[in-house]
Amino acid sequence: MPVRLYLNNVGKSFTMHLQGGSVIPVVENVDFSVEAGECVVLGGPSGAGKSSILKMIYGNYRCDEGQILVTVDDNIVNVAGAEPRDILKLRDDTIGYVSQFLRTIPRVSAEEVVAEPLIAQGTSETEGLETARALLSRLNVPERLWTLPPATFSGGEQQRVNIARGFIAHYPILLLDEPTASLDAANRAVVVRLVEEKKKQGVAMVGILHDQDVREEIADRIIDVTAFRSEAAA
Amino acid sequence: MSVFQSDDPLLQVRNVTRYYGDRVGCAEVSFDLWPGEVLAIVGESGSGKTTLLNCLSTRLAPTTGAIEYRMRDGSMRNLYQLSEAERRLLMRTDWGFVHQNAADGLRMNVSAGANVGERLMAVGDRHYGNIRSTADDWLGRVEIESDRIDDDPRSFSGGMRQRLQIARNLVTNPRLVFMDEPTGGLDVSVQARLLDLLRRLVADLGLSVVIVTHDLAVARLLSHRIMVMRQGNVIESGLTDQVLDDPREPYTQLLVSSILQV
């Protein structure tokens, strides 16, 4: 299968100016690739830099060293050196991010929150909302909540709204940031099925999954992030 | 340069500097603004945000530097080399300016409908029925009840005045809108409604926006890109969530860490 994503010698550290300019090394020499239809899970303890790697791929954190190469049709784009508007374009069409935390927008209903990424890819509003409702139903979000803004939902409900939002659109690359954390068994199984469907569609995935069972079910490969620990931090 | 997008910028700003006597208002500011892009300029009071906004919107001539704008015919024109008539036409049709204080952007002694209709008349519309129905339509889009069309804005609340000002600016289908602290001084609930309205309108109309705000939450919600200013200089810029989640400069880190968590 073709390679969709390649991290080439990626390195990252934080400089904390409010703490006297202390430098916190995160990772260095991160080097791996992900093929279409493959799910790679990042392993290692908290603080090893798993989330930072995911955020660099999404362009949310800056990448200090190396390249993050993404294939887009016949082009290869380096996220690490891309213009802001190129990163936004990648987020519309190429890279999706499923996180556990929903950033709510005042007055926007749950079904609209979920449908938005699909509508942004050109699907009609009617069809987008239909797909959103189907996904909310699969994730057991009660129907009476669909037309309400999620700001007042419980943590679990917000999380499932956000998972629906993350899975609804068609991205060749999908980043999973602990999508199953604190879900019950039934909903965990739904997420596992969603991931399997994405694999069949040829989506390349990178995930952080602490849940041992889910990890065993969906991971094709586990990459130990402690291997990328900065010398300075070791 | 963009790797895989080939459209042209709407606004090109190069080395814009404005002095007040020997004090610096803003110094050596350069950036491009693309169609449909929302750029937030953030920083504390006195950092040069409003000076820069006024230079961009031809309200204050820069001491040095160039600002070029892509006209509707596709040509790039230096804003400070336009004739006064061309400049006024641009400001009345292709541009909008939303002031922090709605009274600065509205005519307070004429009706809400006339405030919106006046911009249409300025671009040559003379049919009373059309003007009134377009005005009515726009009042609806900014959630002002149509039975308030004949009231003047002095009888409106702060939030309503701000929404009316937005309707007045958008009725001519501008391509570029400048906003100076559009939510400043409003209650949080009124602010949330206005932000949601702005977010939808900007996305639906594909507007390019330059918005000055000291509120990082407003910048995060509305903007694609952010420029952080301090003492007249742009000290950090980039993708909004990248600058706010991974700030690099000491001052940006201070700004981000000063946000109150609710």
Chai-1 contact restraints between the chains, C-beta under 6 A:
chainA,res_idxA,chainB,res_idxB,connection_type,confidence,min_distance_angstrom,max_distance_angstrom,comment,restraint_id
A,H17,B,P250,contact,1.0,0.0,6.0,A-B,restraint_1
A,H17,B,Q253,contact,1.0,0.0,6.0,A-B,restraint_2
A,L18,B,Q253,contact,1.0,0.0,6.0,A-B,restraint_3
A,N60,B,D241,contact,1.0,0.0,6.0,A-B,restraint_4
A,N60,B,D245,contact,1.0,0.0,6.0,A-B,restraint_5
A,Y61,B,D246,contact,1.0,0.0,6.0,A-B,restraint_6
A,R62,B,D246,contact,1.0,0.0,6.0,A-B,restraint_7
A,N75,B,F4,contact,1.0,0.0,6.0,A-B,restraint_8
A,V77,B,V3,contact,1.0,0.0,6.0,A-B,restraint_9
A,E83,B,S2,contact,1.0,0.0,6.0,A-B,restraint_10
A,P84,B,R225,contact,1.0,0.0,6.0,A-B,restraint_11
A,P84,B,G238,contact,1.0,0.0,6.0,A-B,restraint_12
A,P84,B,L239,contact,1.0,0.0,6.0,A-B,restraint_13
A,R85,B,W34,contact,1.0,0.0,6.0,A-B,restraint_14
A,D86,B,S2,contact,1.0,0.0,6.0,A-B,restraint_15
A,D86,B,V3,contact,1.0,0.0,6.0,A-B,restraint_16
A,I87,B,L239,contact,1.0,0.0,6.0,A-B,restraint_17
A,L88,B,H224,contact,1.0,0.0,6.0,A-B,restraint_18
A,P106,B,A192,contact,1.0,0.0,6.0,A-B,restraint_19
A,P106,B,D196,contact,1.0,0.0,6.0,A-B,restraint_20
A,R107,B,D196,contact,1.0,0.0,6.0,A-B,restraint_21
